[in-house]
Structures are given as structure tokens and as C-alpha cells.
Amino acid sequence: MFLTVFPFILSALLAGAHFLRSNSLLPMLLCLAAPLLLLNRRRWSLVVLQVFSVVVALLWLLTLWGIIQERIFEGRSWLASGIILGVVALFSLFSGWLLGRSKLKEHYPA
């Protein structure tokens, strides 16, 4: 079960670090507190965390879009940033998908 929830915890920590970098303390605290919802052994908590993963992936894609626009304007390469943030967005989606696996749902009653 740990291998199923660990990617989500890592994804939430990465999102928290992103918000900390921009001095957005409330979203950072929400990202750091999100994995605590795994302690609530109800199925709805998994659904909430899956939605959180999708929102975090969208956040990474919006950040990527801003970086691409900025780098193009400055005449710099954006490919490395695009690959990195694209992989981070996919990782966030993957972590949410893992929370929906039937093996984990057995531990969270409806």
C-alpha cells in the first residue's frame, strides 16, 4: 500500500515547494496537508485527492505555459523546462490514478 500512496505524497510535496518558491503560504500549507487526508479511511477522501492531483497537474501545465512564453520572448530555449514540467505534470496525474486502484480502495470503505 505504501508504494501506491508514496507517489501522491511526493507529488503534493513538489506542489508545496512550487508554492513556497512563490511565497504563496496558504496553497503551500494546503499541499502539505493534503496527504493527511489519506488517514481518513473513507472512499470520498480518495476521490478528493484524485481531484487534487488533476488540479496540481493543471497547475504544472499553466506554469509550463508561462515559462514557455517567457523564454520565447527572451529568445531562450524552453525545451528542457518543457520536458521537466511535462514529466512532473504526468507524474501528478499518475499519482492520482494510483489512488483509484482497486487494491487501495479495499482499505477505504465506501
N, C-alpha and C positions, 0 to 999 in steps of 0.2 A: 504494500500500500504506500510506503514511503516514496518509492520510485514513481508513483502515479501523482503524488501531490508536490514533490520537490520541484518539478519544472514550474508549477504555478507560483510557488513561494519565490523562486528565483526571478520569475517574470515580474512579480509585484515589487520585489526589491529593486530591480532595474528601473521600473517606472517611478518608484520613490526617489531614486538617485537622480533621475531626469528632472523631477520637480524640485529637488533640493538644489540642483545646479542653477535653476532659475529663481531661487528664493521664494517658491510657492509652498509655504509651510503646511497649509491645510490639505491640499491634494497629496502632499508627501505623506502626511500622517494617515490619510485615508488609505494610501497604497501600502503603508507599513502595517496598518491594522487589518487589511483585507484577509490575509491568511489566517487570522484568528477566527474568522467565520468558519473555518474548517473544524473547529472544536464543537460547533453546533451540529449535532448529529441529525439534522433534518435534510430532506431532499431539496427543499427550496433554497438552502444555503449553497448547494452545488450550482443551482441554476443562476443565482445571483453572481457567483464567482465566474461562471462561464460568460455572463453578460459583461462583467468587469474585464475579462480577458479580451473580448471583442472591442470594448471601448479603448483599452490600452493599445491594442493593435492599430486602431484608427488614429490614436494619438501619435504613435510612431510614424505612421504614414503621413500625417499632417506635418510633423517635424521634418520628415524627409523632403516633402514638397517645398517647405520653406528653405531648407538647406540647398536644394537643387536650384531654386530661383536665385538665391543669394550668390551661389558660386557661378552660375551662368552670367549674372550681372557683373561680377568681378572678373570674369574671364578665366576662372579656375576650374580644375577638374572636379567633378562631383561623383564620379563612378565609385570610388572606394566608399564614400559615405553612403551612397545609394545601396551598395551591396550590404554593408554592415547594418544599416537601419532596416533594410528589407528582410534580412535574416532575423533580426530582433522582432519585427512585426510577425513574421511567420512563427517564431518561437512562442510568442504570446498566444497566437491562435491555437497552436499545438497544445500548449499547456491547458487551455480551456477545453479543448477536445478530450484530453485525457481525463478531465473531471467528469465527463459524461459517459465514461466507460462503464459497462455493466458490473465489472468486478468491484469498482469503488461504490457503485450505487447499492450494492448488497450491504454495505456498512452504514448507509444513510437511509433509514426508513422513510416512506412517503408520508 
